[in-house]
Structures are given as C-alpha cells and as structure tokens.
Amino acid sequence: MFELVDLLSKVIKYHNPEGVLLSGGIDSSLIAIIASKHFPIYGITAIFDRGNDEKYSLFISKEIKIKHKIKRYGLEEAINAIRDIIKITKTFDHIEIRNNITIYITLKEFREEGIRKVMTGDGGDELFAGYDYMISMNEKELNNYIEFLTRNWYFSSGIIGKALGVEVIQPFTNEEIIEFAKKIPYEWKINKKDGKVYGKWILRCILDNFGFSEIAWRDKQPIEIGSGSVNISSILLKMLGKEAEEIEKEALKENIRFWNREQIYFFKIYREIFGLPPRAKENEKHCPYCKSPIDNIRCKYCGFYLGAQYV
C-alpha cells in the first residue's frame, strides 16, 4: 500500500506543482494530501450548482491546511467557456463538454491567480476500478480492461491547460504508477466493506490510514455531478426552443443524427466554428451517428462510444 504513496510522492515532487484541481474526491484528495507534505499547495474547486464537491473540498482543504478557493460560476460564464472548449477539443460531445466546463473554468482561475502548474486526479478511476461498471468484472476482465484503457485513454484537461497556458500534471498517468496498478492483486482494486463493494480499494485504504475516512468511503461522483454542471446542456437545449428542431433537421440532411438531443446546442457552436465534422470515405470505418471517420472505440466528434473487444 505504501509503495504507491512513495511512487506518488516521487512523481509529485519531481513536477513541483503549485495547485490542485480539488473536487474532494478520492483521487484529487489523495494527491493534495501527499503534495501538501512537500509544497504550499493551492486548491480551487469550481461549482455551478449544488453538489458534493464543495462540501468535501472544503473539508479536505481545512484538514490539510492548504489555501483553497471555491469558484462559483453562472450560466453566462459557462456559455463563454463552452465556445472556447469546443475550439480547443473540436467536439460536440455533450458529456465531455459539460465535464470540461468545470475543468476549463478552474484552470482559467488558476491562471488568473498566477498558478501555472496544476495537478489533476486523471487516471485514478481507470487504473484502480473507480467506475461503477468495473466492479462487476472478474479478475481477468478487469486486468484486460485496465490494459485496454491505458492504451486508449484520453484526458482533455491537458490540452485545455495547454491552451490556457497552464501545465497540467497527472500523477496517476506516470508509467511507474501504471505498472504498479497492473501488478497489484484484484483485491486491492475491488473489495467489500460492511457488505458494500467498492472500487479503488487501495486508494480508499490509504486515505483511511491517513485519517480521512469521510473521503475514503464516499461514493464516486463524476465531475459533472459533483460540480452541478450536469444540468447545463439540458438548460441550453431548452433555451434554443424551436431552433433546436431546425438544427436537428439541417443535421439530418447531412446524415448526422444526435445520439442525445442535449448535443444540439454544442453542435450549433461546433458548426459555427468548424462547419460540419469530417465525412468518412467509402469503406472507411465511421461513426454510426455523425458519419465521421473513427480510429478508436469512441467518436472524437460526437462522442458516441462504439465499445471494444478487449477481453
């Protein structure tokens, strides 16, 4: 267990970070705790609406005595962020964009505070079975899936940070930590406590050992839930009114279907910036919804997940 703490400490000290995108979740809390032992770390938490990120981030920042700021943002600031996010990520995937709103606004806030080296917890869920669907996998399935994820994962915080002039440090994506995650037993990823099955067992145990049981055994919440940004795309769709139907009809003429209508607003902005997404050539592998060429298991334009044969 403490081999992982030593590895994270080594990676964090090497990068000499100044801040952490602090959600109060397991991953960001753990790297904040470890970093705070070596550096004066600054945490920022961005909140759109009610969510648990505020409660937990305030708790952890107080306990480890780091400077911390809650950045509240409204719909207008979110809309301004969305245009930049689409320019940077070149997607109209509503899930990715609404996740990225909070990341973008937090990184921008760091930049305005003069902080240019910021840590995120990217990779913790993928390496240590942090997603709910992973806890039903057996050992072989999980090991194969983690291997698959580490070959194909993509975290947009890095490119957003680069566009904003902020270096994003992702300790969990370090090669030594990836190899450590692959070799530890299944029971250190998925295990049971008081009749409930948990992923990220080793990370939870480390936090518990550090005296942070309130963080250690909290349920997993995506950033869009914790920050409240999950509601933004449905609000924007409603704002479009009848225009949404016209956008949908125009898209269908170009053989583009939306796998979720909450994409419509983001497609409108994407089309204003880039025009239509690229069209796949005949016999070229393509997305079944937007007909764009794909070279992976997920369409990078509309975000549709095609699945993968990884087991």
C-alpha positions in Angstrom: 0.0 0.0 0.0 2.7 2.5 1.0 4.7 1.6 -2.2 2.0 3.5 -4.0 2.3 6.5 -1.7 6.1 6.5 -2.3 5.6 6.4 -6.0 3.0 9.3 -6.0 5.3 11.3 -3.7 8.2 10.8 -6.1 6.1 11.9 -9.1 4.6 14.9 -7.4 8.0 16.1 -6.0 9.5 15.7 -9.5 6.9 18.0 -11.0 7.0 20.6 -8.2 3.3 21.6 -8.5 1.7 24.7 -7.3 -2.0 23.8 -7.3 -4.6 21.0 -7.5 -8.0 20.9 -9.2 -9.7 19.8 -5.9 -13.0 18.1 -6.2 -12.8 16.5 -2.8 -13.0 13.1 -4.4 -10.6 10.2 -3.7 -8.0 10.9 -6.4 -7.7 14.7 -6.1 -7.8 14.5 -2.3 -5.0 11.9 -2.2 -2.6 13.8 -4.4 -3.4 17.0 -2.5 -2.6 15.3 0.8 0.7 14.0 -0.4 1.7 17.2 -2.2 0.8 19.3 0.9 3.6 17.4 2.8 6.2 18.9 0.4 4.8 22.1 -1.1 2.5 25.0 -0.3 -0.4 23.8 -2.5 -3.4 25.9 -3.6 -6.7 24.2 -4.3 -9.5 25.5 -6.4 -13.0 24.0 -6.7 -15.4 25.3 -9.4 -19.1 25.0 -8.7 -22.1 25.7 -11.0 -24.9 24.3 -8.9 -25.5 22.3 -5.7 -23.1 19.3 -5.5 -20.9 17.5 -3.0 -17.6 18.8 -4.4 -18.0 22.0 -2.3 -18.6 20.1 1.0 -15.7 17.6 0.5 -13.2 20.0 -0.9 -13.7 22.4 2.0 -13.3 19.5 4.4 -10.1 18.3 2.9 -8.5 21.7 2.4 -9.2 22.6 6.0 -7.8 19.3 7.3 -4.5 19.6 5.4 -4.3 23.4 5.9 -3.9 24.4 2.3 -5.1 27.7 0.6 -8.4 26.9 -1.0 -10.9 28.8 -3.2 -14.5 28.0 -4.2 -15.0 29.5 -7.7 -18.7 29.8 -8.4 -19.8 30.3 -12.0 -23.1 31.0 -13.6 -24.7 30.2 -17.0 -23.2 33.2 -18.8 -19.6 32.2 -17.8 -20.4 28.6 -18.7 -21.6 29.6 -22.2 -18.5 31.7 -22.8 -16.4 28.7 -21.6 -18.2 26.3 -24.0 -17.2 28.2 -27.1 -13.5 28.0 -26.1 -13.8 24.4 -25.1 -15.2 23.4 -28.5 -12.5 25.4 -30.2 -9.9 23.5 -28.1 -11.3 20.0 -28.1 -13.0 20.0 -31.5 -16.0 18.0 -30.3 -19.8 18.5 -29.8 -20.0 15.6 -27.3 -22.3 17.0 -24.6 -20.9 14.8 -21.8 -17.3 15.7 -22.5 -18.1 19.4 -22.8 -20.1 19.7 -19.7 -17.4 17.9 -17.8 -14.8 20.2 -19.3 -16.7 23.4 -18.3 -15.7 23.0 -14.7 -12.1 22.0 -15.7 -11.8 24.9 -18.0 -13.1 27.4 -15.5 -10.9 26.0 -12.7 -7.7 26.1 -14.9 -8.6 29.6 -16.0 -9.0 30.7 -12.4 -5.6 29.2 -11.6 -4.0 31.2 -14.5 -5.6 34.4 -13.2 -4.2 33.6 -9.7 -0.7 33.3 -11.3 -0.6 29.5 -10.7 0.8 27.7 -13.8 1.5 24.1 -12.6 -1.7 22.3 -11.6 -2.4 18.6 -10.7 -5.5 16.6 -11.5 -6.6 13.2 -10.5 -6.9 12.0 -14.1 -6.3 8.2 -14.4 -7.2 7.1 -10.9 -10.5 5.7 -11.9 -9.2 3.9 -14.9 -6.2 2.3 -13.1 -7.9 1.3 -9.9 -11.5 0.4 -10.9 -13.2 3.6 -10.0 -16.2 3.4 -12.3 -19.3 1.5 -11.0 -19.5 -0.8 -14.1 -15.9 -2.1 -13.4 -16.8 -3.6 -10.0 -18.8 -6.4 -11.7 -15.8 -7.6 -13.7 -13.9 -10.6 -12.7 -10.1 -10.5 -12.3 -9.3 -11.4 -15.9 -11.8 -9.0 -17.4 -10.7 -6.2 -15.1 -7.0 -6.7 -15.9 -7.6 -6.8 -19.6 -9.8 -3.7 -19.4 -7.3 -1.7 -17.5 -4.6 -2.7 -20.1 -7.0 -1.6 -22.8 -7.8 1.7 -21.1 -4.1 2.6 -20.6 -3.5 2.2 -24.3 -6.5 4.2 -25.3 -7.3 6.8 -22.6 -7.7 10.4 -23.3 -7.9 13.3 -20.8 -8.8 16.7 -22.2 -7.6 18.6 -19.1 -4.1 18.5 -20.6 -5.0 20.2 -23.9 -7.3 22.7 -22.2 -4.5 23.6 -19.8 -2.0 24.0 -22.7 -4.4 26.3 -24.5 -4.7 28.4 -21.3 -1.0 28.4 -20.6 -1.3 26.1 -17.5 0.8 23.0 -17.2 -1.5 20.1 -16.1 0.2 17.4 -14.1 -1.5 14.0 -14.0 0.4 11.9 -11.4 -1.7 8.7 -11.9 -0.7 8.6 -15.6 3.0 8.2 -14.7 4.4 4.9 -16.2 5.6 3.6 -12.9 2.2 4.0 -11.3 0.5 2.4 -14.3 2.8 -0.6 -14.0 2.1 -0.7 -10.2 -1.6 -0.7 -10.8 -1.4 -3.5 -13.3 0.6 -5.8 -11.0 -1.4 -5.4 -7.7 -3.9 -8.1 -6.8 -7.6 -7.8 -7.7 -8.5 -7.4 -4.1 -6.5 -4.1 -3.9 -8.8 -2.7 -6.6 -12.2 -4.2 -5.8 -13.2 -5.3 -2.3 -16.0 -5.2 0.2 -16.6 -3.2 3.4 -19.7 -3.6 5.6 -21.4 -5.5 2.8 -20.8 -2.9 0.1 -18.5 -3.4 -2.8 -16.0 -0.7 -3.6 -13.6 0.1 -6.4 -10.3 1.9 -5.8 -9.8 -0.2 -2.7 -6.1 0.6 -2.3 -6.7 4.4 -2.6 -9.5 4.2 -0.1 -7.4 2.3 2.3 -4.5 4.8 2.1 -6.9 7.7 2.7 -8.4 5.8 5.7 -5.0 5.1 7.0 -4.2 8.8 6.7 -7.3 9.6 8.9 -9.6 10.7 6.1 -12.3 8.1 6.3 -15.0 10.6 5.3 -13.3 11.0 1.9 -12.1 7.4 1.7 -15.6 5.8 1.7 -17.6 8.4 -0.3 -19.3 7.3 -3.4 -17.9 8.0 -6.8 -19.3 11.1 -8.5 -18.4 12.3 -11.9 -17.2 15.9 -12.0 -20.4 17.0 -13.8 -22.4 15.7 -10.8 -20.2 17.0 -8.1 -19.9 20.5 -9.6 -23.5 20.6 -10.8 -22.6 21.2 -14.4 -24.7 18.1 -15.4 -27.7 20.4 -15.8 -26.1 22.8 -18.2 -26.7 21.0 -21.5 -30.4 20.5 -20.8 -30.7 24.2 -19.8 -29.1 25.2 -23.1 -31.3 22.9 -25.2 -34.4 24.4 -23.6 -33.1 27.9 -24.4 -32.9 27.0 -28.1 -36.6 26.4 -28.2 -37.9 25.7 -31.7 -34.5 26.4 -33.1 -33.3 23.0 -31.8 -35.7 21.3 -34.2 -34.3 23.3 -37.2 -30.8 22.4 -36.2 -31.7 18.8 -35.9 -33.4 18.8 -39.4 -30.4 20.5 -41.0 -28.1 18.0 -39.4 -30.1 15.1 -40.7 -29.8 16.5 -44.3 -26.0 16.0 -43.8 -26.6 12.4 -42.5 -25.8 13.5 -38.9 -28.0 12.1 -36.1 -27.7 13.0 -32.4 -27.4 10.1 -30.0 -28.6 12.5 -27.4 -30.6 15.7 -28.1 -28.5 17.6 -25.5 -25.8 17.7 -28.1 -27.8 20.1 -30.3 -26.6 23.3 -28.7 -23.0 22.2 -28.8 -23.3 21.1 -32.4 -24.6 24.6 -33.2 -21.5 26.1 -31.8 -19.2 23.5 -33.4 -20.8 24.2 -36.8 -20.3 27.9 -36.4 -16.6 27.4 -35.7 -15.6 24.4 -37.9 -18.5 23.7 -40.2 -19.5 20.1 -40.5 -17.4 17.3 -39.0 -15.3 15.4 -41.5 -17.1 12.9 -43.6 -15.8 9.3 -43.8 -14.8 8.0 -47.1 -16.5 5.0 -48.7 -15.5 1.7 -46.9 -13.8 3.8 -44.2 -14.7 2.9 -40.6 -17.2 5.6 -39.4 -19.4 6.7 -36.5 -22.9 5.3 -36.9 -24.4 8.7 -35.8 -22.3 11.5 -37.3 -20.7 9.5 -40.1 -17.2 10.9 -39.2 -14.1 8.7 -39.6 -13.1 6.9 -36.4 -9.8 5.3 -35.5 -10.7 4.2 -31.9 -13.7 3.0 -29.9 -15.1 6.5 -29.4 -16.1 9.1 -32.0 -14.0 12.1 -31.2 -16.6 14.4 -32.8 -19.9 13.4 -31.3 -18.6 11.2 -28.5 -20.5 8.1 -29.3 -19.0 5.0 -27.7 -18.7 2.1 -30.0 -17.5 -0.5 -27.5 -14.4 -2.6 -27.8 -13.2 -6.2 -27.9 -10.8 -6.1 -25.0 -11.5 -9.3 -23.2 
